[in-house]
Amino acid sequence: MPEGHGLQLAAILGFVLERQYTTPTLAELVVTPDGHVLARPEDEPGPLAHIATEADLRANLRRLGMAAGLDDAEWAEYAGLVRRRLGIDMQGGLDLR
Protein backbone atom coordinates (compact mmCIF):
# COMPACT_ATOMS: atom_id res chain seq x y z
CA MET A 1 0.00 0.00 0.00
CA PRO A 2 1.44 3.41 -0.91
CA GLU A 3 2.41 5.61 2.05
CA GLY A 4 -0.40 8.13 1.44
CA HIS A 5 -3.02 5.42 1.79
CA GLY A 6 -1.98 4.70 5.38
CA LEU A 7 -2.40 8.36 6.30
CA GLN A 8 -5.70 8.47 4.46
CA LEU A 9 -7.01 5.46 6.38
CA ALA A 10 -5.80 7.02 9.65
CA ALA A 11 -7.72 10.20 8.78
CA ILE A 12 -10.84 8.16 8.03
CA LEU A 13 -10.50 6.24 11.29
CA GLY A 14 -10.08 9.55 13.11
CA PHE A 15 -13.29 10.80 11.48
CA VAL A 16 -15.16 7.65 12.55
CA LEU A 17 -13.82 7.73 16.13
CA GLU A 18 -13.94 11.54 16.37
CA ARG A 19 -10.23 11.69 17.22
CA GLN A 20 -7.29 13.39 15.57
CA TYR A 21 -4.77 10.95 14.09
CA THR A 22 -3.66 13.18 11.20
CA THR A 23 -3.18 16.83 10.41
CA PRO A 24 -5.37 18.07 8.96
CA THR A 25 -8.37 16.04 10.03
CA LEU A 26 -11.27 15.33 7.71
CA ALA A 27 -13.94 18.00 7.91
CA GLU A 28 -16.41 16.01 5.86
CA LEU A 29 -16.69 12.44 4.61
CA VAL A 30 -19.65 10.96 2.78
CA VAL A 31 -20.46 7.68 1.10
CA THR A 32 -22.56 8.15 -2.00
CA PRO A 33 -25.50 5.88 -2.85
CA ASP A 34 -23.49 4.46 -5.77
CA GLY A 35 -20.65 3.36 -3.46
CA HIS A 36 -18.01 6.09 -3.64
CA VAL A 37 -16.30 7.73 -0.67
CA LEU A 38 -15.83 11.49 -0.92
CA ALA A 39 -13.94 13.62 1.59
CA ARG A 40 -12.60 17.09 2.28
CA PRO A 41 -9.74 17.88 4.68
CA GLU A 42 -10.41 20.39 7.42
CA ASP A 43 -8.26 23.23 6.07
CA GLU A 44 -9.08 22.85 2.37
CA PRO A 45 -12.10 24.72 1.05
CA GLY A 46 -13.76 23.42 -2.05
CA PRO A 47 -15.57 20.36 -3.25
CA LEU A 48 -15.32 16.88 -1.87
CA ALA A 49 -12.75 14.62 -3.56
CA HIS A 50 -13.10 10.93 -4.38
CA ILE A 51 -10.82 8.94 -2.07
CA ALA A 52 -12.05 5.34 -2.24
CA THR A 53 -14.88 2.99 -2.99
CA GLU A 54 -17.24 1.95 -0.22
CA ALA A 55 -16.36 -1.72 -0.72
CA ASP A 56 -12.62 -1.07 -0.35
CA LEU A 57 -13.13 1.17 2.68
CA ARG A 58 -15.40 -1.38 4.35
CA ALA A 59 -12.79 -4.11 3.76
CA ASN A 60 -10.01 -1.92 5.17
CA LEU A 61 -12.07 -0.96 8.23
CA ARG A 62 -12.85 -4.64 8.83
CA ARG A 63 -9.13 -5.50 8.59
CA LEU A 64 -8.31 -2.77 11.10
CA GLY A 65 -10.84 -4.18 13.55
CA MET A 66 -9.46 -7.70 13.11
CA ALA A 67 -5.85 -6.51 13.49
CA ALA A 68 -6.83 -4.72 16.70
CA GLY A 69 -8.13 -8.01 18.10
CA LEU A 70 -11.51 -6.59 19.07
CA ASP A 71 -13.74 -8.86 21.14
CA ASP A 72 -17.45 -9.21 20.30
CA ALA A 73 -18.52 -6.21 22.39
CA GLU A 74 -15.74 -3.99 21.02
CA TRP A 75 -16.52 -5.09 17.46
CA ALA A 76 -20.20 -4.23 17.95
CA GLU A 77 -19.26 -0.77 19.25
CA TYR A 78 -16.78 -0.20 16.39
CA ALA A 79 -19.28 -1.38 13.75
CA GLY A 80 -21.92 0.88 15.31
CA LEU A 81 -19.63 3.92 15.07
CA VAL A 82 -18.83 3.14 11.43
CA ARG A 83 -22.54 2.76 10.66
CA ARG A 84 -23.48 6.03 12.43
CA ARG A 85 -20.62 8.15 11.07
CA LEU A 86 -20.37 6.72 7.52
CA GLY A 87 -23.56 4.76 6.89
CA ILE A 88 -21.49 1.65 6.15
CA ASP A 89 -22.77 -1.66 7.48
CA MET A 90 -19.68 -3.67 8.43
CA GLN A 91 -21.62 -6.88 7.77
CA GLY A 92 -22.73 -5.93 4.28
CA GLY A 93 -23.09 -2.95 2.01
CA LEU A 94 -24.19 0.63 2.44
CA ASP A 95 -26.89 1.18 5.09
CA LEU A 96 -29.06 4.02 3.81
CA ARG A 97 -31.41 4.12 6.81
C-alpha positions as a LaTeX table, in Angstrom:
\begin{tabular}{lrrr}
\hline
Residue & $x$ (\AA) & $y$ (\AA) & $z$ (\AA) \\
\hline
Met1 & 0.00 & 0.00 & 0.00 \\
Pro2 & 1.44 & 3.41 & $-0.91$ \\
Glu3 & 2.41 & 5.61 & 2.05 \\
Gly4 & $-0.40$ & 8.13 & 1.44 \\
His5 & $-3.02$ & 5.42 & 1.79 \\
Gly6 & $-1.98$ & 4.70 & 5.38 \\
Leu7 & $-2.40$ & 8.36 & 6.30 \\
Gln8 & $-5.70$ & 8.47 & 4.46 \\
Leu9 & $-7.01$ & 5.46 & 6.38 \\
Ala10 & $-5.80$ & 7.02 & 9.65 \\
Ala11 & $-7.72$ & 10.20 & 8.78 \\
Ile12 & $-10.84$ & 8.16 & 8.03 \\
Leu13 & $-10.50$ & 6.24 & 11.29 \\
Gly14 & $-10.08$ & 9.55 & 13.11 \\
Phe15 & $-13.29$ & 10.80 & 11.48 \\
Val16 & $-15.16$ & 7.65 & 12.55 \\
Leu17 & $-13.82$ & 7.73 & 16.13 \\
Glu18 & $-13.94$ & 11.54 & 16.37 \\
Arg19 & $-10.23$ & 11.69 & 17.22 \\
Gln20 & $-7.29$ & 13.39 & 15.57 \\
Tyr21 & $-4.77$ & 10.95 & 14.09 \\
Thr22 & $-3.66$ & 13.18 & 11.20 \\
Thr23 & $-3.18$ & 16.83 & 10.41 \\
Pro24 & $-5.37$ & 18.07 & 8.96 \\
Thr25 & $-8.37$ & 16.04 & 10.03 \\
Leu26 & $-11.27$ & 15.33 & 7.71 \\
Ala27 & $-13.94$ & 18.00 & 7.91 \\
Glu28 & $-16.41$ & 16.01 & 5.86 \\
Leu29 & $-16.69$ & 12.44 & 4.61 \\
Val30 & $-19.65$ & 10.96 & 2.78 \\
Val31 & $-20.46$ & 7.68 & 1.10 \\
Thr32 & $-22.56$ & 8.15 & $-2.00$ \\
Pro33 & $-25.50$ & 5.88 & $-2.85$ \\
Asp34 & $-23.49$ & 4.46 & $-5.77$ \\
Gly35 & $-20.65$ & 3.36 & $-3.46$ \\
His36 & $-18.01$ & 6.09 & $-3.64$ \\
Val37 & $-16.30$ & 7.73 & $-0.67$ \\
Leu38 & $-15.83$ & 11.49 & $-0.92$ \\
Ala39 & $-13.94$ & 13.62 & 1.59 \\
Arg40 & $-12.60$ & 17.09 & 2.28 \\
Pro41 & $-9.74$ & 17.88 & 4.68 \\
Glu42 & $-10.41$ & 20.39 & 7.42 \\
Asp43 & $-8.26$ & 23.23 & 6.07 \\
Glu44 & $-9.08$ & 22.85 & 2.37 \\
Pro45 & $-12.10$ & 24.72 & 1.05 \\
Gly46 & $-13.76$ & 23.42 & $-2.05$ \\
Pro47 & $-15.57$ & 20.36 & $-3.25$ \\
Leu48 & $-15.32$ & 16.88 & $-1.87$ \\
Ala49 & $-12.75$ & 14.62 & $-3.56$ \\
His50 & $-13.10$ & 10.93 & $-4.38$ \\
Ile51 & $-10.82$ & 8.94 & $-2.07$ \\
Ala52 & $-12.05$ & 5.34 & $-2.24$ \\
Thr53 & $-14.88$ & 2.99 & $-2.99$ \\
Glu54 & $-17.24$ & 1.95 & $-0.22$ \\
Ala55 & $-16.36$ & $-1.72$ & $-0.72$ \\
Asp56 & $-12.62$ & $-1.07$ & $-0.35$ \\
Leu57 & $-13.13$ & 1.17 & 2.68 \\
Arg58 & $-15.40$ & $-1.38$ & 4.35 \\
Ala59 & $-12.79$ & $-4.11$ & 3.76 \\
Asn60 & $-10.01$ & $-1.92$ & 5.17 \\
Leu61 & $-12.07$ & $-0.96$ & 8.23 \\
Arg62 & $-12.85$ & $-4.64$ & 8.83 \\
Arg63 & $-9.13$ & $-5.50$ & 8.59 \\
Leu64 & $-8.31$ & $-2.77$ & 11.10 \\
Gly65 & $-10.84$ & $-4.18$ & 13.55 \\
Met66 & $-9.46$ & $-7.70$ & 13.11 \\
Ala67 & $-5.85$ & $-6.51$ & 13.49 \\
Ala68 & $-6.83$ & $-4.72$ & 16.70 \\
Gly69 & $-8.13$ & $-8.01$ & 18.10 \\
Leu70 & $-11.51$ & $-6.59$ & 19.07 \\
Asp71 & $-13.74$ & $-8.86$ & 21.14 \\
Asp72 & $-17.45$ & $-9.21$ & 20.30 \\
Ala73 & $-18.52$ & $-6.21$ & 22.39 \\
Glu74 & $-15.74$ & $-3.99$ & 21.02 \\
Trp75 & $-16.52$ & $-5.09$ & 17.46 \\
Ala76 & $-20.20$ & $-4.23$ & 17.95 \\
Glu77 & $-19.26$ & $-0.77$ & 19.25 \\
Tyr78 & $-16.78$ & $-0.20$ & 16.39 \\
Ala79 & $-19.28$ & $-1.38$ & 13.75 \\
Gly80 & $-21.92$ & 0.88 & 15.31 \\
Leu81 & $-19.63$ & 3.92 & 15.07 \\
Val82 & $-18.83$ & 3.14 & 11.43 \\
Arg83 & $-22.54$ & 2.76 & 10.66 \\
Arg84 & $-23.48$ & 6.03 & 12.43 \\
Arg85 & $-20.62$ & 8.15 & 11.07 \\
Leu86 & $-20.37$ & 6.72 & 7.52 \\
Gly87 & $-23.56$ & 4.76 & 6.89 \\
Ile88 & $-21.49$ & 1.65 & 6.15 \\
Asp89 & $-22.77$ & $-1.66$ & 7.48 \\
Met90 & $-19.68$ & $-3.67$ & 8.43 \\
Gln91 & $-21.62$ & $-6.88$ & 7.77 \\
Gly92 & $-22.73$ & $-5.93$ & 4.28 \\
Gly93 & $-23.09$ & $-2.95$ & 2.01 \\
Leu94 & $-24.19$ & 0.63 & 2.44 \\
Asp95 & $-26.89$ & 1.18 & 5.09 \\
Leu96 & $-29.06$ & 4.02 & 3.81 \\
Arg97 & $-31.41$ & 4.12 & 6.81 \\
\hline
\end{tabular}
